[in-house]
């Protein structure tokens, strides 16, 4: 993405759609990303490479999660 990184895109999405759930994907391991401060500890993450099945499974998991800040619209 030439104009923004993933965190910046996520912030913009959160401003526009506060209830949106975001799943970050990267070729880096979760440990490396956490160490570099790229993502907060509670951010949803999927490491590349992944299969279509593992992507679908992870999306279902993220969508199924309940959080206190979410309300039914």
PDB file of N, CA, C, O and CB in Angstrom:
ATOM      1  N   UNK A   1       0.849  -1.163   0.000  1.00  0.00           N
ATOM      2  CA  UNK A   1       0.000   0.000   0.000  1.00  0.00           C
ATOM      3  C   UNK A   1       0.900   1.233   0.000  1.00  0.00           C
ATOM      4  O   UNK A   1       1.628   1.472   0.964  1.00  0.00           O
ATOM      5  CB  UNK A   1      -0.969  -0.006   1.220  1.00  0.00           C
ATOM      6  N   UNK A   2       0.856   1.977  -1.025  1.00  0.00           N
ATOM      7  CA  UNK A   2       1.809   3.086  -1.126  1.00  0.00           C
ATOM      8  C   UNK A   2       1.543   4.250  -0.174  1.00  0.00           C
ATOM      9  O   UNK A   2       2.491   4.928   0.221  1.00  0.00           O
ATOM     10  CB  UNK A   2       1.811   3.600  -2.517  1.00  0.00           C
ATOM     11  N   UNK A   3       0.305   4.506   0.206  1.00  0.00           N
ATOM     12  CA  UNK A   3       0.006   5.696   1.002  1.00  0.00           C
ATOM     13  C   UNK A   3      -0.178   5.432   2.493  1.00  0.00           C
ATOM     14  O   UNK A   3      -0.042   6.351   3.302  1.00  0.00           O
ATOM     15  CB  UNK A   3      -1.221   6.341   0.475  1.00  0.00           C
ATOM     16  N   UNK A   4      -0.485   4.186   2.870  1.00  0.00           N
ATOM     17  CA  UNK A   4      -0.741   3.864   4.276  1.00  0.00           C
ATOM     18  C   UNK A   4      -0.227   2.468   4.581  1.00  0.00           C
ATOM     19  O   UNK A   4      -0.127   1.617   3.698  1.00  0.00           O
ATOM     20  CB  UNK A   4      -2.250   3.970   4.605  1.00  0.00           C
ATOM     21  N   UNK A   5       0.099   2.250   5.857  1.00  0.00           N
ATOM     22  CA  UNK A   5       0.411   0.886   6.272  1.00  0.00           C
ATOM     23  C   UNK A   5      -0.866   0.253   6.835  1.00  0.00           C
ATOM     24  O   UNK A   5      -1.901   0.915   6.919  1.00  0.00           O
ATOM     25  CB  UNK A   5       1.572   0.865   7.333  1.00  0.00           C
ATOM     26  N   UNK A   6      -0.797  -1.003   7.214  1.00  0.00           N
ATOM     27  CA  UNK A   6      -1.970  -1.722   7.688  1.00  0.00           C
ATOM     28  C   UNK A   6      -2.611  -1.126   8.923  1.00  0.00           C
ATOM     29  O   UNK A   6      -3.837  -1.091   9.033  1.00  0.00           O
ATOM     30  CB  UNK A   6      -1.607  -3.118   7.966  1.00  0.00           C
ATOM     31  N   UNK A   7      -1.799  -0.661   9.847  1.00  0.00           N
ATOM     32  CA  UNK A   7      -2.354  -0.035  11.058  1.00  0.00           C
ATOM     33  C   UNK A   7      -3.131   1.221  10.723  1.00  0.00           C
ATOM     34  O   UNK A   7      -4.193   1.465  11.296  1.00  0.00           O
ATOM     35  CB  UNK A   7      -1.241   0.298  12.050  1.00  0.00           C
ATOM     36  N   UNK A   8      -2.612   2.026   9.798  1.00  0.00           N
ATOM     37  CA  UNK A   8      -3.306   3.252   9.412  1.00  0.00           C
ATOM     38  C   UNK A   8      -4.633   2.941   8.726  1.00  0.00           C
ATOM     39  O   UNK A   8      -5.640   3.602   8.977  1.00  0.00           O
ATOM     40  CB  UNK A   8      -2.423   4.096   8.491  1.00  0.00           C
ATOM     41  N   UNK A   9      -4.625   1.939   7.866  1.00  0.00           N
ATOM     42  CA  UNK A   9      -5.869   1.519   7.213  1.00  0.00           C
ATOM     43  C   UNK A   9      -6.871   1.057   8.267  1.00  0.00           C
ATOM     44  O   UNK A   9      -8.048   1.413   8.199  1.00  0.00           O
ATOM     45  CB  UNK A   9      -5.601   0.385   6.182  1.00  0.00           C
ATOM     46  N   UNK A  10      -6.419   0.272   9.236  1.00  0.00           N
ATOM     47  CA  UNK A  10      -7.305  -0.224  10.295  1.00  0.00           C
ATOM     48  C   UNK A  10      -7.894   0.928  11.098  1.00  0.00           C
ATOM     49  O   UNK A  10      -9.074   0.894  11.445  1.00  0.00           O
ATOM     50  CB  UNK A  10      -6.546  -1.180  11.227  1.00  0.00           C
ATOM     51  N   UNK A  11      -7.105   1.934  11.397  1.00  0.00           N
ATOM     52  CA  UNK A  11      -7.617   3.103  12.132  1.00  0.00           C
ATOM     53  C   UNK A  11      -8.708   3.819  11.337  1.00  0.00           C
ATOM     54  O   UNK A  11      -9.733   4.214  11.893  1.00  0.00           O
ATOM     55  CB  UNK A  11      -6.471   4.085  12.449  1.00  0.00           C
ATOM     56  N   UNK A  12      -8.481   3.981  10.044  1.00  0.00           N
ATOM     57  CA  UNK A  12      -9.486   4.635   9.202  1.00  0.00           C
ATOM     58  C   UNK A  12     -10.771   3.816   9.143  1.00  0.00           C
ATOM     59  O   UNK A  12     -11.871   4.362   9.217  1.00  0.00           O
ATOM     60  CB  UNK A  12      -8.937   4.854   7.786  1.00  0.00           C
ATOM     61  N   UNK A  13     -10.621   2.516   9.010  1.00  0.00           N
ATOM     62  CA  UNK A  13     -11.797   1.641   8.981  1.00  0.00           C
ATOM     63  C   UNK A  13     -12.550   1.741  10.302  1.00  0.00           C
ATOM     64  O   UNK A  13     -13.779   1.822  10.312  1.00  0.00           O
ATOM     65  CB  UNK A  13     -11.386   0.172   8.701  1.00  0.00           C
ATOM     66  N   UNK A  14     -11.828   1.734  11.407  1.00  0.00           N
ATOM     67  CA  UNK A  14     -12.459   1.809  12.725  1.00  0.00           C
ATOM     68  C   UNK A  14     -13.213   3.120  12.920  1.00  0.00           C
ATOM     69  O   UNK A  14     -14.243   3.151  13.593  1.00  0.00           O
ATOM     70  CB  UNK A  14     -11.411   1.650  13.818  1.00  0.00           C
ATOM     71  N   UNK A  15     -12.709   4.191  12.340  1.00  0.00           N
ATOM     72  CA  UNK A  15     -13.413   5.469  12.434  1.00  0.00           C
ATOM     73  C   UNK A  15     -14.708   5.439  11.620  1.00  0.00           C
ATOM     74  O   UNK A  15     -15.737   5.963  12.046  1.00  0.00           O
ATOM     75  CB  UNK A  15     -12.508   6.615  11.951  1.00  0.00           C
ATOM     76  N   UNK A  16     -14.637   4.820  10.447  1.00  0.00           N
ATOM     77  CA  UNK A  16     -15.809   4.756   9.581  1.00  0.00           C
ATOM     78  C   UNK A  16     -16.811   3.709  10.032  1.00  0.00           C
ATOM     79  O   UNK A  16     -18.021   3.924   9.962  1.00  0.00           O
ATOM     80  CB  UNK A  16     -15.388   4.471   8.166  1.00  0.00           C
ATOM     81  N   UNK A  17     -16.307   2.584  10.494  1.00  0.00           N
ATOM     82  CA  UNK A  17     -17.131   1.448  10.910  1.00  0.00           C
ATOM     83  C   UNK A  17     -16.627   0.909  12.236  1.00  0.00           C
ATOM     84  O   UNK A  17     -15.863  -0.056  12.258  1.00  0.00           O
ATOM     85  CB  UNK A  17     -17.124   0.335   9.837  1.00  0.00           C
ATOM     86  N   UNK A  18     -17.041   1.516  13.344  1.00  0.00           N
ATOM     87  CA  UNK A  18     -16.508   1.106  14.652  1.00  0.00           C
ATOM     88  C   UNK A  18     -16.728  -0.370  14.987  1.00  0.00           C
ATOM     89  O   UNK A  18     -15.964  -0.935  15.770  1.00  0.00           O
ATOM     90  CB  UNK A  18     -17.132   1.943  15.724  1.00  0.00           C
ATOM     91  N   UNK A  19     -17.733  -0.996  14.425  1.00  0.00           N
ATOM     92  CA  UNK A  19     -18.004  -2.407  14.729  1.00  0.00           C
ATOM     93  C   UNK A  19     -17.246  -3.371  13.818  1.00  0.00           C
ATOM     94  O   UNK A  19     -17.334  -4.586  13.997  1.00  0.00           O
ATOM     95  CB  UNK A  19     -19.488  -2.678  14.620  1.00  0.00           C
ATOM     96  N   UNK A  20     -16.515  -2.849  12.858  1.00  0.00           N
ATOM     97  CA  UNK A  20     -15.786  -3.715  11.922  1.00  0.00           C
ATOM     98  C   UNK A  20     -14.733  -4.525  12.669  1.00  0.00           C
ATOM     99  O   UNK A  20     -14.080  -4.028  13.586  1.00  0.00           O
ATOM    100  CB  UNK A  20     -15.121  -2.877  10.799  1.00  0.00           C
ATOM    101  N   UNK A  21     -14.587  -5.743  12.272  1.00  0.00           N
ATOM    102  CA  UNK A  21     -13.534  -6.600  12.829  1.00  0.00           C
ATOM    103  C   UNK A  21     -12.424  -6.673  11.800  1.00  0.00           C
ATOM    104  O   UNK A  21     -12.682  -6.795  10.603  1.00  0.00           O
ATOM    105  CB  UNK A  21     -14.073  -8.038  13.192  1.00  0.00           C
ATOM    106  N   UNK A  22     -11.216  -6.599  12.260  1.00  0.00           N
ATOM    107  CA  UNK A  22     -10.066  -6.516  11.362  1.00  0.00           C
ATOM    108  C   UNK A  22      -9.126  -7.671  11.646  1.00  0.00           C
ATOM    109  O   UNK A  22      -8.803  -7.967  12.797  1.00  0.00           O
ATOM    110  CB  UNK A  22      -9.329  -5.161  11.517  1.00  0.00           C
ATOM    111  N   UNK A  23      -8.698  -8.312  10.581  1.00  0.00           N
ATOM    112  CA  UNK A  23      -7.758  -9.426  10.653  1.00  0.00           C
ATOM    113  C   UNK A  23      -6.509  -9.033   9.882  1.00  0.00           C
ATOM    114  O   UNK A  23      -6.558  -8.857   8.665  1.00  0.00           O
ATOM    115  CB  UNK A  23      -8.383 -10.747  10.085  1.00  0.00           C
ATOM    116  N   UNK A  24      -5.403  -8.895  10.576  1.00  0.00           N
ATOM    117  CA  UNK A  24      -4.146  -8.558   9.930  1.00  0.00           C
ATOM    118  C   UNK A  24      -3.482  -9.826   9.413  1.00  0.00           C
ATOM    119  O   UNK A  24      -3.578 -10.892  10.021  1.00  0.00           O
ATOM    120  CB  UNK A  24      -3.212  -7.810  10.901  1.00  0.00           C
ATOM    121  N   UNK A  25      -2.804  -9.685   8.271  1.00  0.00           N
ATOM    122  CA  UNK A  25      -2.052 -10.791   7.693  1.00  0.00           C
ATOM    123  C   UNK A  25      -0.652 -10.304   7.363  1.00  0.00           C
ATOM    124  O   UNK A  25      -0.472  -9.169   6.921  1.00  0.00           O
ATOM    125  CB  UNK A  25      -2.757 -11.355   6.428  1.00  0.00           C
ATOM    126  N   UNK A  26       0.342 -11.162   7.577  1.00  0.00           N
ATOM    127  CA  UNK A  26       1.719 -10.788   7.289  1.00  0.00           C
ATOM    128  C   UNK A  26       2.569 -12.043   7.141  1.00  0.00           C
ATOM    129  O   UNK A  26       2.229 -13.114   7.643  1.00  0.00           O
ATOM    130  CB  UNK A  26       2.285  -9.874   8.397  1.00  0.00           C
ATOM    131  N   UNK A  27       3.659 -11.880   6.454  1.00  0.00           N
ATOM    132  CA  UNK A  27       4.639 -12.947   6.335  1.00  0.00           C
ATOM    133  C   UNK A  27       5.534 -13.044   7.558  1.00  0.00           C
ATOM    134  O   UNK A  27       6.228 -14.044   7.745  1.00  0.00           O
ATOM    135  CB  UNK A  27       5.478 -12.740   5.104  1.00  0.00           C
ATOM    136  N   UNK A  28       5.523 -12.004   8.397  1.00  0.00           N
ATOM    137  CA  UNK A  28       6.284 -12.035   9.638  1.00  0.00           C
ATOM    138  C   UNK A  28       5.550 -12.873  10.677  1.00  0.00           C
ATOM    139  O   UNK A  28       4.327 -13.001  10.627  1.00  0.00           O
ATOM    140  CB  UNK A  28       6.526 -10.608  10.165  1.00  0.00           C
ATOM    141  N   UNK A  29       6.294 -13.440  11.612  1.00  0.00           N
ATOM    142  CA  UNK A  29       5.651 -14.186  12.692  1.00  0.00           C
ATOM    143  C   UNK A  29       4.993 -13.208  13.663  1.00  0.00           C
ATOM    144  O   UNK A  29       5.363 -12.036  13.724  1.00  0.00           O
ATOM    145  CB  UNK A  29       6.679 -15.090  13.434  1.00  0.00           C
ATOM    146  N   UNK A  30       4.029 -13.697  14.410  1.00  0.00           N
ATOM    147  CA  UNK A  30       3.344 -12.853  15.397  1.00  0.00           C
ATOM    148  C   UNK A  30       4.330 -12.312  16.421  1.00  0.00           C
ATOM    149  O   UNK A  30       4.189 -11.174  16.868  1.00  0.00           O
ATOM    150  CB  UNK A  30       2.229 -13.642  16.105  1.00  0.00           C
ATOM    151  N   UNK A  31       5.325 -13.105  16.801  1.00  0.00           N
ATOM    152  CA  UNK A  31       6.323 -12.659  17.777  1.00  0.00           C
ATOM    153  C   UNK A  31       7.122 -11.471  17.248  1.00  0.00           C
ATOM    154  O   UNK A  31       7.367 -10.508  17.975  1.00  0.00           O
ATOM    155  CB  UNK A  31       7.272 -13.811  18.134  1.00  0.00           C
ATOM    156  N   UNK A  32       7.523 -11.541  15.990  1.00  0.00           N
ATOM    157  CA  UNK A  32       8.297 -10.444  15.397  1.00  0.00           C
ATOM    158  C   UNK A  32       7.449  -9.186  15.324  1.00  0.00           C
ATOM    159  O   UNK A  32       7.924  -8.095  15.641  1.00  0.00           O
ATOM    160  CB  UNK A  32       8.808 -10.827  13.991  1.00  0.00           C
ATOM    161  N   UNK A  33       6.212  -9.329  14.912  1.00  0.00           N
ATOM    162  CA  UNK A  33       5.331  -8.167  14.808  1.00  0.00           C
ATOM    163  C   UNK A  33       5.083  -7.550  16.182  1.00  0.00           C
ATOM    164  O   UNK A  33       5.107  -6.327  16.321  1.00  0.00           O
ATOM    165  CB  UNK A  33       3.998  -8.561  14.155  1.00  0.00           C
ATOM    166  N   UNK A  34       4.848  -8.371  17.185  1.00  0.00           N
ATOM    167  CA  UNK A  34       4.638  -7.862  18.538  1.00  0.00           C
ATOM    168  C   UNK A  34       5.905  -7.167  19.050  1.00  0.00           C
ATOM    169  O   UNK A  34       5.828  -6.101  19.661  1.00  0.00           O
ATOM    170  CB  UNK A  34       4.230  -9.010  19.491  1.00  0.00           C
ATOM    171  N   UNK A  35       7.053  -7.764  18.802  1.00  0.00           N
ATOM    172  CA  UNK A  35       8.321  -7.192  19.244  1.00  0.00           C
ATOM    173  C   UNK A  35       8.558  -5.826  18.608  1.00  0.00           C
ATOM    174  O   UNK A  35       9.034  -4.901  19.267  1.00  0.00           O
ATOM    175  CB  UNK A  35       9.478  -8.138  18.907  1.00  0.00           C
ATOM    176  N   UNK A  36       8.227  -5.706  17.337  1.00  0.00           N
ATOM    177  CA  UNK A  36       8.425  -4.443  16.620  1.00  0.00           C
ATOM    178  C   UNK A  36       7.353  -3.409  16.951  1.00  0.00           C
ATOM    179  O   UNK A  36       7.451  -2.256  16.530  1.00  0.00           O
ATOM    180  CB  UNK A  36       8.443  -4.696  15.125  1.00  0.00           C
ATOM    181  N   UNK A  37       6.337  -3.812  17.700  1.00  0.00           N
ATOM    182  CA  UNK A  37       5.286  -2.875  18.072  1.00  0.00           C
ATOM    183  C   UNK A  37       4.328  -2.572  16.939  1.00  0.00           C
ATOM    184  O   UNK A  37       3.651  -1.544  16.950  1.00  0.00           O
ATOM    185  CB  UNK A  37       5.893  -1.604  18.558  1.00  0.00           C
ATOM    186  N   UNK A  38       4.267  -3.462  15.964  1.00  0.00           N
ATOM    187  CA  UNK A  38       3.401  -3.244  14.806  1.00  0.00           C
ATOM    188  C   UNK A  38       1.925  -3.375  15.166  1.00  0.00           C
ATOM    189  O   UNK A  38       1.092  -2.631  14.650  1.00  0.00           O
ATOM    190  CB  UNK A  38       3.749  -4.227  13.700  1.00  0.00           C
ATOM    191  N   UNK A  39       1.601  -4.313  16.046  1.00  0.00           N
ATOM    192  CA  UNK A  39       0.211  -4.565  16.402  1.00  0.00           C
ATOM    193  C   UNK A  39       0.069  -4.678  17.916  1.00  0.00           C
ATOM    194  O   UNK A  39       0.987  -5.111  18.612  1.00  0.00           O
ATOM    195  CB  UNK A  39      -0.304  -5.844  15.715  1.00  0.00           C
ATOM    196  N   UNK A  40      -1.079  -4.286  18.399  1.00  0.00           N
ATOM    197  CA  UNK A  40      -1.362  -4.443  19.815  1.00  0.00           C
ATOM    198  C   UNK A  40      -1.554  -5.930  20.120  1.00  0.00           C
ATOM    199  O   UNK A  40      -1.785  -6.730  19.214  1.00  0.00           O
ATOM    200  CB  UNK A  40      -2.618  -3.622  20.225  1.00  0.00           C
ATOM    201  N   UNK A  41      -1.457  -6.286  21.374  1.00  0.00           N
ATOM    202  CA  UNK A  41      -1.502  -7.694  21.778  1.00  0.00           C
ATOM    203  C   UNK A  41      -2.837  -8.368  21.452  1.00  0.00           C
ATOM    204  O   UNK A  41      -2.871  -9.570  21.188  1.00  0.00           O
ATOM    205  CB  UNK A  41      -1.232  -7.807  23.264  1.00  0.00           C
ATOM    206  N   UNK A  42      -3.924  -7.616  21.467  1.00  0.00           N
ATOM    207  CA  UNK A  42      -5.239  -8.226  21.258  1.00  0.00           C
ATOM    208  C   UNK A  42      -5.712  -8.186  19.803  1.00  0.00           C
ATOM    209  O   UNK A  42      -6.870  -8.498  19.527  1.00  0.00           O
ATOM    210  CB  UNK A  42      -6.253  -7.536  22.125  1.00  0.00           C
ATOM    211  N   UNK A  43      -4.847  -7.812  18.884  1.00  0.00           N
ATOM    212  CA  UNK A  43      -5.213  -7.725  17.467  1.00  0.00           C
ATOM    213  C   UNK A  43      -5.262  -9.118  16.855  1.00  0.00           C
ATOM    214  O   UNK A  43      -4.431  -9.976  17.154  1.00  0.00           O
ATOM    215  CB  UNK A  43      -4.213  -6.830  16.692  1.00  0.00           C
ATOM    216  N   UNK A  44      -6.239  -9.321  16.005  1.00  0.00           N
ATOM    217  CA  UNK A  44      -6.370 -10.603  15.314  1.00  0.00           C
ATOM    218  C   UNK A  44      -5.340 -10.675  14.190  1.00  0.00           C
ATOM    219  O   UNK A  44      -5.112  -9.696  13.480  1.00  0.00           O
ATOM    220  CB  UNK A  44      -7.811 -10.793  14.754  1.00  0.00           C
ATOM    221  N   UNK A  45      -4.726 -11.838  14.040  1.00  0.00           N
ATOM    222  CA  UNK A  45      -3.582 -11.966  13.138  1.00  0.00           C
ATOM    223  C   UNK A  45      -3.563 -13.334  12.485  1.00  0.00           C
ATOM    224  O   UNK A  45      -3.904 -14.339  13.109  1.00  0.00           O
ATOM    225  CB  UNK A  45      -2.273 -11.726  13.889  1.00  0.00           C
ATOM    226  N   UNK A  46      -3.162 -13.364  11.221  1.00  0.00           N
ATOM    227  CA  UNK A  46      -2.981 -14.611  10.489  1.00  0.00           C
ATOM    228  C   UNK A  46      -1.650 -14.529   9.753  1.00  0.00           C
ATOM    229  O   UNK A  46      -1.407 -13.595   8.989  1.00  0.00           O
ATOM    230  CB  UNK A  46      -4.167 -14.872   9.495  1.00  0.00           C
ATOM    231  N   UNK A  47      -0.801 -15.505   9.989  1.00  0.00           N
ATOM    232  CA  UNK A  47       0.526 -15.502   9.377  1.00  0.00           C
ATOM    233  C   UNK A  47       0.488 -16.130   7.998  1.00  0.00           C
ATOM    234  O   UNK A  47      -0.139 -17.170   7.797  1.00  0.00           O
ATOM    235  CB  UNK A  47       1.526 -16.241  10.261  1.00  0.00           C
ATOM    236  N   UNK A  48       1.160 -15.496   7.048  1.00  0.00           N
ATOM    237  CA  UNK A  48       1.313 -16.049   5.703  1.00  0.00           C
ATOM    238  C   UNK A  48       2.445 -17.062   5.731  1.00  0.00           C
ATOM    239  O   UNK A  48       3.327 -16.933   6.580  1.00  0.00           O
ATOM    240  CB  UNK A  48       1.591 -14.925   4.651  1.00  0.00           C
ATOM    241  N   UNK A  49       2.477 -18.034   4.882  1.00  0.00           N
ATOM    242  CA  UNK A  49       1.416 -18.361   3.927  1.00  0.00           C
ATOM    243  C   UNK A  49       0.286 -19.099   4.634  1.00  0.00           C
ATOM    244  O   UNK A  49       0.491 -19.732   5.669  1.00  0.00           O
ATOM    245  CB  UNK A  49       1.969 -19.212   2.761  1.00  0.00           C
ATOM    246  N   UNK A  50      -0.898 -19.009   4.064  1.00  0.00           N
ATOM    247  CA  UNK A  50      -2.038 -19.725   4.601  1.00  0.00           C
ATOM    248  C   UNK A  50      -2.846 -20.292   3.444  1.00  0.00           C
ATOM    249  O   UNK A  50      -2.767 -19.817   2.311  1.00  0.00           O
ATOM    250  CB  UNK A  50      -2.910 -18.802   5.493  1.00  0.00           C
ATOM    251  N   UNK A  51      -3.613 -21.306   3.754  1.00  0.00           N
ATOM    252  CA  UNK A  51      -4.460 -21.932   2.742  1.00  0.00           C
ATOM    253  C   UNK A  51      -5.818 -21.232   2.718  1.00  0.00           C
ATOM    254  O   UNK A  51      -6.173 -20.542   3.674  1.00  0.00           O
ATOM    255  CB  UNK A  51      -4.629 -23.455   3.021  1.00  0.00           C
ATOM    256  N   UNK A  52      -6.573 -21.402   1.642  1.00  0.00           N
ATOM    257  CA  UNK A  52      -7.928 -20.845   1.634  1.00  0.00           C
ATOM    258  C   UNK A  52      -8.761 -21.357   2.803  1.00  0.00           C
ATOM    259  O   UNK A  52      -9.544 -20.606   3.384  1.00  0.00           O
ATOM    260  CB  UNK A  52      -8.624 -21.179   0.323  1.00  0.00           C
ATOM    261  N   UNK A  53      -8.597 -22.633   3.151  1.00  0.00           N
ATOM    262  CA  UNK A  53      -9.348 -23.189   4.281  1.00  0.00           C
ATOM    263  C   UNK A  53      -8.959 -22.540   5.607  1.00  0.00           C
ATOM    264  O   UNK A  53      -9.826 -22.235   6.427  1.00  0.00           O
ATOM    265  CB  UNK A  53      -9.128 -24.693   4.365  1.00  0.00           C
ATOM    266  N   UNK A  54      -7.660 -22.327   5.820  1.00  0.00           N
ATOM    267  CA  UNK A  54      -7.243 -21.716   7.082  1.00  0.00           C
ATOM    268  C   UNK A  54      -7.666 -20.247   7.141  1.00  0.00           C
ATOM    269  O   UNK A  54      -7.968 -19.744   8.223  1.00  0.00           O
ATOM    270  CB  UNK A  54      -5.719 -21.838   7.260  1.00  0.00           C
ATOM    271  N   UNK A  55      -7.695 -19.556   6.011  1.00  0.00           N
ATOM    272  CA  UNK A  55      -8.189 -18.183   5.980  1.00  0.00           C
ATOM    273  C   UNK A  55      -9.675 -18.152   6.326  1.00  0.00           C
ATOM    274  O   UNK A  55     -10.105 -17.351   7.155  1.00  0.00           O
ATOM    275  CB  UNK A  55      -7.945 -17.546   4.595  1.00  0.00           C
ATOM    276  N   UNK A  56     -10.448 -19.012   5.702  1.00  0.00           N
ATOM    277  CA  UNK A  56     -11.887 -19.069   5.984  1.00  0.00           C
ATOM    278  C   UNK A  56     -12.153 -19.404   7.444  1.00  0.00           C
ATOM    279  O   UNK A  56     -13.029 -18.806   8.070  1.00  0.00           O
ATOM    280  CB  UNK A  56     -12.566 -20.102   5.082  1.00  0.00           C
ATOM    281  N   UNK A  57     -11.399 -20.360   7.991  1.00  0.00           N
ATOM    282  CA  UNK A  57     -11.559 -20.748   9.397  1.00  0.00           C
ATOM    283  C   UNK A  57     -11.236 -19.573  10.318  1.00  0.00           C
ATOM    284  O   UNK A  57     -11.957 -19.322  11.284  1.00  0.00           O
ATOM    285  CB  UNK A  57     -10.654 -21.954   9.733  1.00  0.00           C
ATOM    286  N   UNK A  58     -10.156 -18.857  10.022  1.00  0.00           N
ATOM    287  CA  UNK A  58      -9.759 -17.724  10.867  1.00  0.00           C
ATOM    288  C   UNK A  58     -10.780 -16.589  10.788  1.00  0.00           C
ATOM    289  O   UNK A  58     -11.073 -15.952  11.800  1.00  0.00           O
ATOM    290  CB  UNK A  58      -8.370 -17.208  10.452  1.00  0.00           C
ATOM    291  N   UNK A  59     -11.316 -16.336   9.615  1.00  0.00           N
ATOM    292  CA  UNK A  59     -12.353 -15.312   9.469  1.00  0.00           C
ATOM    293  C   UNK A  59     -13.582 -15.683  10.283  1.00  0.00           C
ATOM    294  O   UNK A  59     -14.160 -14.836  10.965  1.00  0.00           O
ATOM    295  CB  UNK A  59     -12.731 -15.127   7.989  1.00  0.00           C
ATOM    296  N   UNK A  60     -13.984 -16.955  10.211  1.00  0.00           N
ATOM    297  CA  UNK A  60     -15.136 -17.396  11.021  1.00  0.00           C
ATOM    298  C   UNK A  60     -14.870 -17.195  12.509  1.00  0.00           C
ATOM    299  O   UNK A  60     -15.758 -16.766  13.246  1.00  0.00           O
ATOM    300  CB  UNK A  60     -15.457 -18.878  10.742  1.00  0.00           C
ATOM    301  N   UNK A  61     -13.650 -17.503  12.954  1.00  0.00           N
ATOM    302  CA  UNK A  61     -13.303 -17.327  14.366  1.00  0.00           C
ATOM    303  C   UNK A  61     -13.406 -15.858  14.777  1.00  0.00           C
ATOM    304  O   UNK A  61     -13.967 -15.537  15.824  1.00  0.00           O
ATOM    305  CB  UNK A  61     -11.883 -17.853  14.637  1.00  0.00           C
ATOM    306  N   UNK A  62     -12.867 -14.981  13.954  1.00  0.00           N
ATOM    307  CA  UNK A  62     -12.887 -13.555  14.280  1.00  0.00           C
ATOM    308  C   UNK A  62     -14.319 -13.030  14.289  1.00  0.00           C
ATOM    309  O   UNK A  62     -14.687 -12.259  15.176  1.00  0.00           O
ATOM    310  CB  UNK A  62     -12.032 -12.757  13.276  1.00  0.00           C
ATOM    311  N   UNK A  63     -15.118 -13.430  13.328  1.00  0.00           N
ATOM    312  CA  UNK A  63     -16.501 -12.965  13.270  1.00  0.00           C
ATOM    313  C   UNK A  63     -17.347 -13.515  14.409  1.00  0.00           C
ATOM    314  O   UNK A  63     -18.325 -12.882  14.808  1.00  0.00           O
ATOM    315  CB  UNK A  63     -17.119 -13.351  11.950  1.00  0.00           C
ATOM    316  N   UNK A  64     -16.990 -14.677  14.937  1.00  0.00           N
ATOM    317  CA  UNK A  64     -17.755 -15.306  16.010  1.00  0.00           C
ATOM    318  C   UNK A  64     -17.426 -14.721  17.377  1.00  0.00           C
ATOM    319  O   UNK A  64     -18.170 -14.947  18.331  1.00  0.00           O
ATOM    320  CB  UNK A  64     -17.501 -16.796  16.019  1.00  0.00           C
ATOM    321  N   UNK A  65     -16.343 -13.983  17.498  1.00  0.00           N
ATOM    322  CA  UNK A  65     -15.936 -13.454  18.793  1.00  0.00           C
ATOM    323  C   UNK A  65     -16.888 -12.381  19.271  1.00  0.00           C
ATOM    324  O   UNK A  65     -17.424 -11.597  18.488  1.00  0.00           O
ATOM    325  CB  UNK A  65     -14.529 -12.901  18.722  1.00  0.00           C
ATOM    326  N   UNK A  66     -17.083 -12.368  20.564  1.00  0.00           N
ATOM    327  CA  UNK A  66     -17.907 -11.343  21.215  1.00  0.00           C
ATOM    328  C   UNK A  66     -16.978 -10.421  21.988  1.00  0.00           C
ATOM    329  O   UNK A  66     -16.017 -10.873  22.611  1.00  0.00           O
ATOM    330  CB  UNK A  66     -18.990 -11.984  22.164  1.00  0.00           C
ATOM    331  N   UNK A  67     -17.266  -9.143  21.945  1.00  0.00           N
ATOM    332  CA  UNK A  67     -16.513  -8.196  22.763  1.00  0.00           C
ATOM    333  C   UNK A  67     -17.496  -7.287  23.477  1.00  0.00           C
ATOM    334  O   UNK A  67     -18.619  -7.092  23.013  1.00  0.00           O
ATOM    335  CB  UNK A  67     -15.515  -7.368  21.901  1.00  0.00           C
ATOM    336  N   UNK A  68     -17.083  -6.740  24.587  1.00  0.00           N
ATOM    337  CA  UNK A  68     -17.928  -5.853  25.370  1.00  0.00           C
ATOM    338  C   UNK A  68     -18.298  -4.588  24.617  1.00  0.00           C
ATOM    339  O   UNK A  68     -19.356  -4.009  24.861  1.00  0.00           O
ATOM    340  CB  UNK A  68     -17.241  -5.493  26.652  1.00  0.00           C
ATOM    341  N   UNK A  69     -17.434  -4.152  23.698  1.00  0.00           N
ATOM    342  CA  UNK A  69     -17.679  -2.891  23.007  1.00  0.00           C
ATOM    343  C   UNK A  69     -18.647  -3.034  21.833  1.00  0.00           C
ATOM    344  O   UNK A  69     -18.989  -2.039  21.192  1.00  0.00           O
ATOM    345  CB  UNK A  69     -16.375  -2.319  22.519  1.00  0.00           C
ATOM    346  N   UNK A  70     -19.090  -4.251  21.545  1.00  0.00           N
ATOM    347  CA  UNK A  70     -19.952  -4.478  20.400  1.00  0.00           C
ATOM    348  C   UNK A  70     -21.396  -4.579  20.860  1.00  0.00           C
ATOM    349  O   UNK A  70     -21.697  -5.165  21.900  1.00  0.00           O
ATOM    350  CB  UNK A  70     -19.534  -5.748  19.640  1.00  0.00           C
ATOM    351  N   UNK A  71     -22.268  -4.005  20.078  1.00  0.00           N
ATOM    352  CA  UNK A  71     -23.695  -4.143  20.335  1.00  0.00           C
ATOM    353  C   UNK A  71     -24.370  -4.520  19.036  1.00  0.00           C
ATOM    354  O   UNK A  71     -23.878  -4.198  17.955  1.00  0.00           O
ATOM    355  CB  UNK A  71     -24.302  -2.837  20.923  1.00  0.00           C
ATOM    356  N   UNK A  72     -25.487  -5.197  19.140  1.00  0.00           N
ATOM    357  CA  UNK A  72     -26.212  -5.553  17.931  1.00  0.00           C
ATOM    358  C   UNK A  72     -26.853  -4.330  17.336  1.00  0.00           C
ATOM    359  O   UNK A  72     -27.478  -3.536  18.039  1.00  0.00           O
ATOM    360  CB  UNK A  72     -27.262  -6.618  18.217  1.00  0.00           C
ATOM    361  N   UNK A  73     -26.700  -4.181  16.049  1.00  0.00           N
ATOM    362  CA  UNK A  73     -27.286  -3.026  15.359  1.00  0.00           C
ATOM    363  C   UNK A  73     -28.643  -3.393  14.802  1.00  0.00           C
ATOM    364  O   UNK A  73     -29.303  -2.558  14.185  1.00  0.00           O
ATOM    365  CB  UNK A  73     -26.363  -2.528  14.230  1.00  0.00           C
TER     366      UNK A  73
END
